[in-house]
Amino acid sequence: MIQTPRFATILMIFGSLSIPLVIFMSQGGVGIGAAYFVLMAVILLTFYRLDWGYILWLGIVLFSDNYEVPGFRPITYTLNYLVTLNVTFKGLGVGVLAPVEVHMILILFVLVVVSTLKKSFIKRENPIAYPALLFFGWLILSLFYGKSRGGDMQMGGWEIRALVFFGLTFFLVRHVITTKEQIKNLLWMCIAMISVKAFQAVDRFISLGFDFGGRRALANHEDPVFIVTLFILLLGLLFFRGYANQKKALLCLLPFLLLGFYVANRRATYASFGFCLIAFIIVLSAVDRRRIIKGLMVFTVFFSIYLIAYWDSYGRLAVVAQAVKSTMFSNDKEMTRGSDYSSGLARDHENYNLAVTFRKAPMLGIGFGNKHEWAIQAYGEYALKGYITHNQILWLLTKTGSIGFFFFLFFLNVIILHGAYTYSKLSDPYLKAVCIMCIISVINQVVVSSVDMQLTFYRNMIYLGTLTGLIPTLGRLDREQVLLKQDKEGSNSEYS
């Protein structure tokens, strides 16, 4: 951070004096003046405390919506934080940056300025850096390779835009979030904003008379993915007994998070939550493993009773049962009347097209900016159809080829393996809970991305990059705490 009150004062005075000028030049545009004031406040905060600036940025990302839930236009959507500026301000042209990208540029700029002024840029060890560079480097090469095959560079840029943020946040966060207190603040922001989205979905459910109102879901696709990570964090805090305040907060929020997860109604997250629970159980000690298995057995009994009771029902309470049924028996003729069946069939058609395309370019892929082959054209219309598909694991294989996909899997496996090694060495209960959340977030994201558009969403990739980028920091902080404790014990023994 910059501990320079003089600099902050100068910037504050400049902002205060310039706001009336902006209002005057905009002919009384109070809204423009307010927007300018917010902009100056964000710049001031980021310069004063870079960690606060980053946490604020992440909070706004989690607070915002990628798309509109039909029938609702909340501020989280109309904020237009995740869309390009030419959508909000007409006449800016095509391909301009989105506010989220402008905000990221500000954070990077401040980091460079702070490091230059303080002459103290610390090169922090990151064992995952080289696998990350291999993957993200190949990602950029695939963009230019796609262009050489006649691809559309602008479309290719849209395809990898969110993945680039994954790389930026992965490398950036360890230079910004460097203390245990900053990690706590970051997690508080995540808890707050993800809970806001859960409350938002629950409020819609209540306003519709405890019904979906004919809609498939009442939240963005990403929201239940984030809620799963809070479930894992809560389990970690309960089992490792770390940071009571966040544990108490999550326990109080749990009913709303569970209901929000329910009304978000994404089949993919039901599956990912199951895989995340299995992963969590595996890393526990034998004693804790027996405890959680007993609890899961009780839950399984009650959930089985629920499935039996609502297996052939289509009421509001049967949504989860029908989601499970459509996942298990997607080819059953009885399920053809449901929207889940149509959605699953469309994904099967996409997967077949991707498989046909992959066979034509198995090593290097087709590159970004190129459409896949059209062996089947039966599924519906959506933005970037042909460029981006729902199964984004198979999509990435088709785009980057076997080589790029190997780098992708290598990168993710190194994250999990290094995270598991770090977790095994941690002694701090809170850092252990955060570490297991960071590791399992990778599994959560991969499972969901295999059936849903997730790798091309800003929110998912920024959140995942932040969590995975924290893993080396967690190990470093724990080692520093151990050394500090040993020094204190040594000093006390010498004194005595």
N, C-alpha and C positions, 0 to 999 in steps of 0.2 A: 504494500500500500504506500501511498505518498503521504507522509506526515508533514505537509506544508500548508498550514492554515492560511498563509499569505496567498498562495496560489488559489486555494478554494475561495477565499474572499474576493479576489480579483474576478474570478469566473462568475461568482454570484452577483457581484455588482454589475458586470457586463450584461448578464442575463436579465437582471431587474430593469436596467436602463433600456435594453433593446426590445423588451416586450411591448411597451407603449408604441415604439416605432413600428413594430410589426403590425400592430392593430391599426395604426394610422395608415400605413401603406396598403393594407388590405381593405381600406375603407370601412372600418368598424367591424371587421371580422373577428368577433370575440372567440369563436371556435378555433380560428387559426392561431390567435394569441394564446389560447389555452394549450393547444397542441405544441406550440413553440415553447411554452413554459415547461411542459412535461419533458420535451426533448432536452432542454437545458438542464433540468433536474437529473435526468438519466446520465447525461454527460458528466455533470458535477459529481454525482454519486460514484460513477465508474472511476473517475480520476482520483477521488478521495479514498475509496476502498475498492480495489479491483475485484476482490472476492465477493463483495456485496453486488457489484455490477454484474458479475457472472451469475450469481444466484438469482438476481432479479430477472435476467435474461431467460434462464431456465424456467423460472416461475411463469413468465408470460407465455413461453412456448407451451407448457403444460396446460395453461389456462385457455389457450386459443383452440379454435376448431379448424380442422382441415376442410370440412364441407358442412353443408346445412342438413340438419335432421328435418325432414319434411314437416311443415307446419309450425316450425319454431325458428325465430331469428334473434337469438340472444346476443348480448354484447360480445360473447366469446367468438361468435361467427362474424358479426358486423365490424369487429375490430380490424379485420383484414390484415392481421399480422403475418399470416403465412402465404399471402398471395402477392403477386408482383405489384409494384406501385402504380403501373399503368392501368390496373383495374380500378384502383381508388381515385387516381388522378388521370383523367383522360388526356391524351395527347403526348404522353411521355414516350410513346413508341413501343416496340416489341422487344421482349427479352431483358427488360430492366430488372433490377434487384427487388427482392421482397424486403419488407421491414425487418424480418428476422435476420436476413443476410446483412443488411446495413448495420444492425445492432451488433452482429458478430464482428464485423470489420472494425467497429468502434472498440470492442474489447481487445482485439488483436493490436490495434493502434496504441491503446493505452498500455498494454503489456510491453510493447517496444519502447514507448516513451519512458515508462517507469524504470525499465531495465537500464536504459541509457542514462537517465538522470542519476540513478542510484549506483550505476556501474556495478551491479550485483546480480546479473542474470546467472542463476544457479543451474548448472547442468545436472538434472536429476536422473538417476539411473532408472531405466525402464527395460527390463528383460524382454518385454513383449514388442519392443519397438521394431526390430528387424522383420519379424513375420508381418507386422502391420504395414511396413513400408513395401514389402513384396506385394501384398494384396492391393493396397491403394495405388501403388505405382502401376500395377497391371490394369487396374480399373481405368486409369487415365490413358494408358496405351490402347485399351480396347475402344475408347472413344475415338481416337484418331484412326485406329484400324477400321472401325466402322465407317468413318468418313471416306477412307480409301476404297471401300467397297461400294461407294455410292450412297452412303447413308446421310441422313439429315442431321447436321451438327447440332442444330438447336434442339431437335427432339432427343438426340443423344444426351445433351446437357440436362434436359429435364429428367431423363432416366436415372442419371447418376447424381443428381443434385443433392438428394438427401444422404446418399452414401458418402459423399464428400464431407458432409457435416459430421458423419460418424467418425471419419478420420480426424477432422479438425478438433472436435471435442475430446477425442481419445488422447491426442497429444497435448492439447491445451490445458486440460483440467488439472494436471499434476503440477503445473506452474502457478496456478491460481488458488486452488484449494490445497493448502499445505499443512494445516493444523487440525487437531481433533475438534476444536471448537468450530472451525469452518465447516468440517464435515457434518457436525450436528446442525449447523445453520442450513446447510444445503439440504439435508434430509427433512428438516422442518418445513422448508419450502415445498419439497416434493409431497410430503404428507398433506400440507394445506391445499395445494392446487389439485392434486388427484382427488382429495375429498370433496372439493368444490364441484368437480365434474360428476362425482357420484351423487352429491346432493342435487345437482342440476337434473340428472336423469330421474332420480326419485321424485322430484317436484313435478316433472312432466307426467310421470306415471300416476301420481295422485290427482293432478289436474284433469286427467283423462278418465277419472273414476276408477282408478286401480285397474287400468286396462291399457293395451298398447295402441288402441285406436286404429287398428288396421295396419300399423307400421311393423316392420320387421324388428326394429330395435329403437331405443330412445336415447342412445348415446353414440358417439363416434366409435369407429372400429378399434381405435387405439386405447380408449379409456379402460376397458376391462383388462387389457394387457398390463397397464400400469397398476391397476388395482391388485393384480396377482402379486406384483413385487412387494406391495405393502403387506399382503398376507404373509409372505415369506419373511419380511423384516419383523413382523410381529411375532411369528414363531421363533425366530432367532432371539429376539429380546426376551421372550418367555423362557426359553430353554437355557440361555446363557446368562440370564439375569443382568442385562445391560441397560443402562440409562433409563431409569424408572419413569421419567417424565414423558418420553416418547412412547414407552410401553403403555402407560396409562391413557395417553391421548388416543392411541390406536385401538385400545380396548373400548373406549367410549365411542369411537367412530365406527367400530366393527359392524354394528347392525346396518348402518347406512351404506357402508362399503359393500356388504353382502347383498343388500337390496339393489344397490347401483350395479353390481356385477350381474345380478339376475336380469334387470331390465335392459342392460347393454346387450344381452342375449346373443353372444357370439359363440357358435359351436367350437370354433378353433381354440378359444380360451378355456373352455371346459377341458379340452384335451391337454392344453399346455399346463393348466393348473395341476392336472393329474401327474404329468411328467415332472413338474417342479416339486411336488410333494414327494415323489419317489427319490428324486435327487437329494432333497433335504434329509430324508430318512437315512440314505446311504452314508452321508457325512457325519451323522450323529454318533455319539458313543453308544456302546451296547446298552447301557442303562436307559439313556434317553430314547434310544430306538424302541425299546420295549414299551416305554410309556406312550409314545405317539402311536405305535401300532395298536395298542389297546383302544385308544381313542378313535382311531380310524375304523376299527372293527365295529364299534358302537354306531358310528356314523353310517357305515356300510349297511348295517341292518335297517336303520331308519330310512335310508335312501332307497334301498331295495323295496321296502314297503310302499314308499311313495311311487316308485316306477310301476309297481304292480297295480296300484290304485288308479294311476292316470295314463297307463300305457295306450289305451284306446280312446282317450279323452282329448278334446281340442279346446277346452276352456282356458281362462287366463292362468290358472294354477298348473296347467299341463304343459306350459311352454318348455320347461327344462326337459321333461319326459319326452316330448316330441323331438326336441333337438338330439337327445341321446338315441332315440329310435331311428331318426333319419340318418344319423351318423353310422349306426350299426347295420342298418338295412336300407342303404341308399338305392338298391336295385329292386327292392320289394315293390310289387305292383300297387299295393295299398298305399304306398307313400307318394305315388305320382301326382296326387292331387295337391300336395303341399308345396309351398314356395321353397322349402329346404331341398326338395328333390330337384326342382328346376335349377336352383343355384348350384347344386352338386353336379348336375349334368353339364352345365355350362363350363364348370371347371374341368370336367373330364374332356370336353372338346378342346379346351385350351391346352391341356396337358398333351393331348394327342398331336396337336399342331406343333408344340414345342419339341416333342420327340422326333417328329418328321424333320423339323428344321435342324435339330442337333446332329442327326445322321449325315447331313450334308456338310457340316463344318465341325467335326468332333474335337479337334485339337485347339484351334484358336477361336472358335465360335464365330458368330456373324457380326460381332461388334455392336456397340450402341449406335442408335440412330437408324437401324434397319428393322423392318417388320419381319415377324416370323412367317413361315409358310402357311398357306390357307388350305390344308387338306379338308377341314370342316369349317363352315362359316355359319353355324346354326345359332350361336349365342348372341346376346343383345349388344346394344351400343353403350359405350362409355368413353370418357376422355382417354386419349392415347391408346385406343384399341389397336392391337397389333404390335405396339411397341412395348407395352407393359401388361403383364398377365397376373392372375391371382396367385398362382403357385410361383412365388418369387425365388424359391430355391432352384427349381428346374429352370426358371427364367434366367437366373444368373449363370447357370451352367451353359445354357444355350447362347447367351451373349458373350461370355468370356472364354468359353471352351473348357476343355479338361484341365489345361494348365492354370487358367485363372481360377477355376473352381477348386483345384487343389490348394492354391494359395489362400483362398477363402476359408476352406475347412482347416487348413494348417493354422491360420491366424486364430480362428475360434477355439480350436483345440488347445493351442498354447495358452490362450486366456484362461480356459477352464483348468488346465493342468497347473499353470503357475498360480492361479487363484486357490486351487486346492492345496498346493504346497504352502502358500502364504497362510491360509486358514489353519493348517496343521501347526504352524509355528506361533500363531498369535496367542497372547496371554490375556489381552484386554477383552473383557466380555462384549463391550459395545462394538469394538472393531471386528470381533468375530461375527456378530450379527450382521453388520454392514457387509462384510466380506462374503458371507454366504448369499446375501441378497444380490450382490454384484455378479457372483458366479452363476447363480441360477437364472439371472436375467437373460443370459445368453441362451440357455436352453428354452426358456419361455419364448424368446423372440424367434428362434429357429423353428419351433413347432408351429407357431402361429403363421409365420411367413411361408410355410409350406402349403398353405391353403388360402391365404388372404394377402392382400396388398399391404405390406408393412415396411419392406426395405426401401420403398420410395416415398415414405412419409417423413417429413421433417421431424415431427414430434418423437416418433419411435427412435430414429437414428441419433438424435441429439441426446435423448435420455439414455439410450444404450451406450453411446460413446462416453458420456459422463460417468456412468456407473463402472464400466470396464476400465476406464482410465484412472479410476481411484485405487485399483487393486495394488499397484506398486507403492502408492502413498500409504496405504494401510500397513503394509509390511515395514516400511521405513519408520512410521510413527511408533509402532509397537517396539521396534528395536531401540529407538531413542528413549522410550519410556523405561525399558528394562535397564539400559545403561545408566540412566539418571537414578533409578532406584538403587542400583548397585553402588554408584558413587556415594549416594546418601548413606547407605548402610556402611560403606567403608569409612566414611568420615565420622559417623557416629561411633564405630568401634574404636577408631583411633583416639577419639575424644575421651571415651570411657576408659 
